[in-house]
Amino acid sequence: MNAPRPDHGTAPDAGTAPETGTAPEPAPRGAQLLRAVEVMDALAGEHGDAWTHRQTHLSLARYLLEETHEVLEVIEDPASHGPRALPDELGDLLFQILFHARVGQDEDPAWDVDDVARAFVAKMERRNPHVFGEHTEQALENREDVEQIIAQWHAVKAAEKPVGAAAEGGAAWFAGIPAQLPALQTAAKTVHRSRSADGLTELLAAADAVAEQTAAQEPDAGADIARALLDLVVAAEARDVDPEAALRTLLRRTRSRLAAHPGTDAADPRSRTP
């Protein structure tokens, strides 16, 4: 869903040329990204949009989250959306990125969309030496080994942290994970990191100790359920399944089934409802 703001219409197509009887040269890939920056500058400019002028990073945060979830919904349930739904929703998400970058131009120190792109390019080149490095052939023993690529990524990422900033031991598996991330996704990321570092046994042993202690001190806290959920996350990660997305998809499809066929499953002997 777009933010509640005026509709400024469709931006002119940078690849469109006046009709001259000859086909126009196709615009280079990325031309519309430059046009998108121009549109954002126009909205935020002196003669632009009053709603746009009032926005801050904080006021825009809810729209960033909303647009992200709408992209996920199209990805996870493409059959319920049109063939152009994903580009359209990604466009809404791009708007949020461009908007935050435009707000950054008025900060001190100022930064803009080029800084965003520059950070992305530098990070990708740095963390993928098998593609962008000076010695690409020597970066990995096997370029087709995904586990080697992941391990290389984490190694470069760890080296980027300032001296003394890196977490020690198993605590590093939790480092940098946003506190607002859903618990299943946090668990999946932690399990993946620990498995990549050959530390999954250590992680699960620590979880066992915490679950046992919590159960003794807070019997109603559901520590046993939490520990069982962690085992399911381990199984999901081993199959390269995102448990958060899998559960979200199951619930969405269950809702659709109940809406389309109300009451039809009540007498099904496979039903687990008493």
Sequence and secondary structure as in RCSB ss.txt:
>XXXX:A:sequence
MNAPRPDHGTAPDAGTAPETGTAPEPAPRGAQLLRAVEVMDALAGEHGDAWTHRQTHLSLARYLLEETHEVLEVI
EDPASHGPRALPDELGDLLFQILFHARVGQDEDPAWDVDDVARAFVAKMERRNPHVFGEHTEQALENREDVEQII
AQWHAVKAAEKPVGAAAEGGAAWFAGIPAQLPALQTAAKTVHRSRSADGLTELLAAADAVAEQTAAQEPDAGADI
ARALLDLVVAAEARDVDPEAALRTLLRRTRSRLAAHPGTDAADPRSRTP
>XXXX:A:secstr
   SS        TT     SS      TTHHHHHHHHHHHHHHSTTS HHHHT  HHHHHHHHHHHHHHHHHHH
H GGGS TTHHHHHHHHHHHHHHHHHHHHTTSSS   HHHHHHHHHHHHHHH HHHHSTTHHHH S TT HHHHH
HHHHHHHHHHS TTTS  GGGGGTTT  TTS HHHHHHHHHHHHHHTT HHHHHHHHHHHHHHHHHH TTS HHH
HHHHHHHHHHHHHTT  HHHHHHHHHHHHHHHHHHSTTTTTT TT    
